[in-house]
């Protein structure tokens, strides 16, 4: 099962959703406090299951990825790792939806 990790980077606190094998599925934007990063992670877990919460995209290099947005204000809460296919991207969305803090 995927899990949420909160950590401190150079410019603030972040969360990432990590698969059992250690691969990063999604990483957040920067937050000023650990508590805010935790709230952001909780928001991702709520919004990933809403129809407006997940935006599927394709990068210029052809890689598939997704972002999770707040259903309240549309702010991007996290961005996935790149995937070589739509199937991989959908797998990543499923992993985020099943993650636990």
HELIX and SHEET records of a PDB file:
HELIX    1   1 UNK A   34  UNK A   47  1                                  14    
HELIX    2   2 UNK A   86  UNK A   97  1                                  12    
SHEET    1   A 6 UNK A   3  UNK A   9  0                                        
SHEET    2   A 6 UNK A  12  UNK A  18 -1                                        
SHEET    3   A 6 UNK A  24  UNK A  28 -1                                        
SHEET    4   A 6 UNK A  76  UNK A  80 -1                                        
SHEET    5   A 6 UNK A  64  UNK A  69 -1                                        
SHEET    6   A 6 UNK A  54  UNK A  58 -1                                        
END                                                                             
